[in-house]
Amino acid sequence: MSELVSFIAGLPKAELHMHLEGSLEPEMMFAFAKRNQVSLPWKSLEEVRAAYKFRNLQDFLDVYYRGADVLRTEQDFFELTWAYLERVVTDCARHVEIFFDPQAHTSRGIKFDVAVRGITRALREASASLGVSSKLILSFLRHLSEEDAFATLRAAEPYLENFSAVGLDSSEVGHPPAKFARVFEAAKSHGLGRVAHAGEEGPPAYVWEALDRLGVQRIDHGNRALEDERLVERLVAERMPLTVCPLSNVKLHVVKDFSLHPLREMLARGLRATINSDDPAYFGGYLGDNWISTAGALSLTREELVVLAKNSFEASFLDPSAKAARLAEIDTYAARA
């Protein structure tokens, strides 16, 4: 296993499913709360970590949105983004595509541009000094209304050059993708890519809706797609990427045990799966931790790890030449490692 860990450490990879607000470590949460004079329901780091024992997705979201309340200034968003980027490059990430939830902040009175300026400044500086490229995804909160999503898209219009795609996250059950079909069509008219969370806790029908009603180019999570053979066949035929988040799945009880995680089955059936961290501060691991934990639990081979790394770049919103360069880098590394 030690040789496999070493191989993973140097394997070039991309991360396509990471919520910026989900990288807010407890120490940073307390520092921002003090700086911005925000009251937290937890008195210590130990109390915060104790709150991370989630029974389901909604348990997590309750804590997630409370923690995000400490983010108030451009500098907060810069430091949050920069801390994640500094961490992910140590996992040999060459490219990241980050979810940003504007509604989690504008609903608290934080102006749209405050967050965008801080985030994009960190992304630019990371490209120059850390060598990691990035894309930013504007994600709608599905538990809110279609009208609210449209208002968010309108607020984003002056800043659309900073975004590569729109996404759909938050509470899945009871909020089918079709609820946002018109918003996604409007985003498409702006030239934005489309991705959506589907098939994490929601049924396979939500994956069908994300494909047919939202026109997505990636499915975020997608675990429950395996329950529908016809859906699997379609996903394979269309080479539809799945941005799988193993540690998140275990922490939120989407899978009962790591040894039962479906990632290896996905690969065996020809699905274009990738490994990602989702909300790493809350789920016990960043990108590399997810790779190492998954490889160990599922006894992944070097060949499977190379496929996963290639999938991560092929499924990205990078242009073809950038993808080709990263795929060549993987081949070079695998040949000599």
Phi, psi and omega in degrees: 000327181298323178294322179292322177298317178296320179297316179298319184302325183259359183283120178299136184210163175240152173245126187244357184217088178212121179274121184307313181296339179278002175257012180282098180290151181307320180298318179290322178303313180292322179296316179292321179299318178294315182296322185259006178056050178254132179276131178251151179283354181250141184267344184209167176298324180296321178294322178297312182295327177295331179286351182274016176266089188268143175268335183196183182298318184294323175304314179297313183299325179300318179287319182303311182289328177293319179294322182297343181297341181283346181279110187234329189240164175304320181295324177301312182292325176297310184295321178298312181295315182297319180298318177296314183296318177299323181288316188289333178292336176290344176266014179066032173283128178259342183207141178225147175233113195253132173278139175229128183258087182303321185296334178293343183248316179296331178293342179260005179092007177278127182291144183307315186290335179299311180293314184299319180298316181294316181295310186291330176297318178294320180296319179295315182293325179292323177298319183283320189254336181254346178075023179248124177276165185205158171226149180245133182245122177278114187251131178273144177273116190286342178282350175267175188279163172300320179300318179294322178296317177299319179298322179293318178297320177296319179296331182279345188307319179293348186240014187297338178297342180272351185245143178258338185199169169247155179225180181217119182220195183082201189303117186275310185297129181088357180228076184295153180305325183303337177303335185243021183302316183291325178295317180293325176295320177295320178296320178299321180295339176274000180084017182270146172289169182224129173224161179203142170290129179199141177076023172274288171258337179285163185283169176305330179303329179291327177293316176303314181297319179299322179288311190273325185263330181258343181064041186290156177255352174210149171253123177272122188082258178084008183308315188284356174301332182294346179282350185235104186300320181294324177293317177302314180301319179293315181299320178293314182298323182270000183051044182283121181290147172241123178264092187274144183232086190299309182297323176299315181301321179289314183296326182264008177064027171291325169239146187284330183209144183302325181295344180260006182297140187277006186302315182294322176298321178302313180297316182298330182268004175088012178283147185271070184277152175225162179251134183214171187255345176067269180230078194298329180292336184261338188249011169083022177174143177271195188303307181299321178300320179295317179298312184292315180298318181291317179300320180289314184293326186253003180054050180291146178269167176301320181297319178293322178295321177295318177301315180298319179296316179295319177304321184296325178278319180297329181274356184280174175266017174295155177285161186305321182291322178292320176299314182300320180296318180289322178295322177294323178297321178296314180300317179299314181296313183296328181288331184255343184284000000 
